[in-house]
Amino acid sequence: MAHDGMLGFAYAVAALFSFSLSPLLYKVGLRNKLHVLEANTLRAWGALALLTPILIFQGFSSASFTAELAVFLVLTAILGPVIGDTLFMYAIRGIGVSISTPLANTYSLVVAVFSVALFGEKLTSINILGGALILSSIWLIYLERKSIGKGRNVVLGLLAGIATAILWGLSIIAMNVLLINNISPIVIIYFRTVIVALTLTIITKALKMNFKGKANRKTLVTLSIGGFFGIGFGVIMLLNAITLLGAGRASLIASASPVVASILAMLLLKEKFRVRAIIAAALVTIGAILLK
């Protein structure tokens, strides 16, 4: 039992740093003329390449994968990494990591609302307090808007961050259906990434987007590693942590990623130091813990 606890803690910390580092890598990878759809496409293929050895090592059985579950796999891919993450990248480019990350991570409230609406789950007074804290974080970020800048891009960036939270929440609910049916986390993440990469490639081809001359090796590496941590390794680590520690203790650690990401963005990417942004990230973290 003690070994399981230590291993679960290690998984949760790995998830924390994965979710904290990925937005920073996305911002570095977006310092070019790439459209966010193009950047997300490169990220998906790079992440897929890095995830392939993990799947090979783990092994794969399709015995329990039904057509109905395949629909939920497609849903979690399209809602989350395809549309949601494209909007997240747009928000990062427009308003920075320290603002967009706390805003997007309010998805915990979305998950709670839809869990009540769709599955009849009960809310406790602690859950309601958590929701109130998350809503307060959105208000703080709104108050911080003037320090971010002016104009259409800032407004669209803020709206993209909120839309990201909604889509991530719906994606997680679809993924939960797969987990309830005992589909391996590695299998879910890997084949979700396959769907993401293929879908984005089709979209960019249909829109006649041209990657030539827009991305160098540094861009490809940073986006690939960011994708590996953000939509691959980090999620696998979190799900493994939940298996060993339970959702409450695992989330207590991993939910701190908005705070860590915001602070790292200010330190490493030289984003403007904003007290409200750090407080908002902390409120998101506490709110998420209380909701789980």
N, C-alpha and C positions, 0 to 999 in steps of 0.2 A: 504493500500500500504506500509506504514512504517513497519507494522508487517511482511508482506511478505519479505521486504528487510532484516530485522533482522534475520528472519528464514533462508532465502537464504544464508546470511553471515555465520550463524552457520553451515549450511550444508557444505559450502565450506571449512570452517576451519576444520570440522570433516574429510572431504576428504583429506585435506592437511596432517593432522597428521596420518591418516590411511595409506596413501601412503608413508609417511616418516618412520613410525615405522615398517611396514611389512618387508622391506629388512633386518633390524637389527634383527628381530625375526627369519628370515630365516637363517641368518648366525649363530646365536646361536643354532638353530635346526640342523644345518649341522656339528656341532662339534662332529662327530661320524663316524662310518664306513658305514653309509647308502649311497647307490648309490643315485644320484639326482632323478632318477625315483622313487625310493622307498620313498624318502623324499617328493616328490611332491604328491605321492599317499596318504600318511598319512595326508599331508596338506589338500588335497581335501576332504577326508572323515571327518576330524575334522571341516573344514570350513562349510561343509554341515550340520553337526549336529548343529552348532551354528546359521546357517541361517534358520533352520527349524521353530523355534518359530516366526521369523519375517514373514515368509510366512503364517503361520497359523493365525497370528494376522491380516495380510493384506487381506487374502482371495485370491482366484484364480479362474479365469474364462478362459476356453479354447475356448470360442466362436469365437475369432478373430484369432486363431492360425491355419494357413493353412499349407499344406504339403510343399509349397514353402518356407514359413517362417521358418519351421522346419529345412530346409536345411541350412539356414543362421545361425540358432541357433547352429547347429552342427559345422559349419565352424568357428564361433566365439569362440567356445569351443576348438576345435582342434588346431587352429592357435595360440590362445592366451595362456590360462592356461595350455594346455597339452604340446605343443612343445615349445612355447615361454618362459613360466615360468620355464620349465625344463632347458632350456639353460641359463636363468637368474640365477637360482640356481648354475649352473655350473660356471658361471662367478663370482658370489659372492664368491664361495669357492676358485676360482683360483686367483682373482685379488682384492677382497674385495668390500665392499659396496660403499665406497667413489669414486671408479672408475667405477664399473659396473652400478650403479644407474644412473648417468648422461648419460652414454653411451646408456643404454637401453631406457632412456626417450627422446632420439632423434626421437622416433616414430612419433612425431608431423610432422616432415618433410616428413616422409613416407606417412602419412595420406594426407598431402597437395598434394604430387606428384600424388598419386593414385586418389585423388578427381578430379584433373585436367584431368588425363588420362581417367578415367572411366565415370565421370559425367559432364565433360566439364566446371567445375568451373573456374572462372577467378582469376588470381593472380594479386594483386596490388603491387606497389613498396614497400609497408610496408611488405607484405608477403615475397617478395624476400629478403628483409633485414633480416627478421626473419630466413629464410632458410640459409642465409650466416652466421649468428651468430651460428646456430646449427652446420653447417659444421666446423666452427672455433673451436667449443668445441671438436669435434672429433680430430682435429689436435692437440689441447692442450693435450688431453689424450694420443695421440700417442707420443708426446714429453716426456710425463711423464713415458713412459713404462720402462725405465731403473731403475727408483726408485721402481718399483713394484717387479722386480726380473728378472731372466733370465730363458730361457728354453722354452720347448714346452707348458707347462701348462699356462704360461703367454700369449703366442701368442693365444692359443686356447680360453683362457678366454676373451681376447679382441674381438676375432672373434665371440664368443658366445654372447657378449654384443651387437654387431652390428646386429647379426642375430635376437636377441630378439626384437630390435627396429623394424625391418622389419615385423616380425610376429605379434607383438602387433599392428602395424599400420593397417595391413590387417584385424586383428580381430576386430578392432574398426570400420572399414568400414562395415564389415558384421553386427556388432551390430547396427550400424546406420540405416540399412535397417529395422531392427525390431522396432527401436524407431519411425521411420517415419510412420510405420504402427500401431502406438499407442499401442504397447505391453508394459505392465507395466515393469519398470526397475527391480522391485523385482522379478517378474516372469522370466524375462530374466536371471538375475544373478543366481537365485536359480536353474533353470533347466539347465543352462549352467554348473553349478557346479556338478549337477547330472551326466551329460554326461562326464565331466572331470574325476570324481571319478571312474565311470564304465570303461571308456577307459583305464585309467592308471592301474586299477586293472587287466584288461585283458592283457595288455602289460607286466606287472611285472610277472603275472602267466605264460605267454607264454615264457618269458625269464628265468623262473624258479628261480626268485629272492626270497630270504628268509629273512624276516624281523627279525627273531628270534635272540635275543641277540645283535641286533644292535641299538635298540631304547629303551630308558627308558621313564618314565613318563614325565620328563622335556622336552625331545625331542618332544613327542607327543603334549604336551600343547603349546610349543612355535611355532611349525609348524602350529597347528590348529588355534591359535590366529592370527598368521601372515597371514594365508590364509583367515581367516574371514575378517581382515582389508584390505588385498591386493586385493582379487578377489571378495569380497562380499560387506561388509559394506561401504568401501571407494568408490566403484563404484556407489552404490546406493545413497550415500550422494552427490556425484558429479553430478549425473543426476538430483537429486532433486534441487540442487543449480542452475543448468542451467535452469531448468523450472521456477524458481522464479526470478533469476537475469539476465538470458541471458548467452550465452556461453562466451562472452567477460569478464564480471565482475567475473563470477564464476571461469573461467580459470586463471584469474589474481591472484587469491588466491591459488587455488589448484596446479598450475604449479610450485609453489615454492618448491615442495616436494624434487626435487633432491638436492637443496641447504641444506635444513633442514636435509635430510637423510645423506648427506656427513659429515656435521658438527657433527651430533649425533654419527656417526660411529667413528669419530676421538676422540670424548669426552668419549663415553660410551664403545666402543669396543676396544679402544686404537689403532685404525688404525693410520698409520703414517700421520702426518700433511702435507698436500700437498697444496700449494697455487694454483698451476695450476688446481688441481681437483676442488677446490672451485670456481675458476673463470670459469672453464668449466661448472660446474653445474649452475652457474648464467647465462651464455650464453645460456644454454639449456632452462632455465626458461624464459628469455627475448624473445628468439627466438620463443618459443611455444606461448607466449602471442601475438606476432606480427603475427603469422600464423593463429590465430583464430579470 
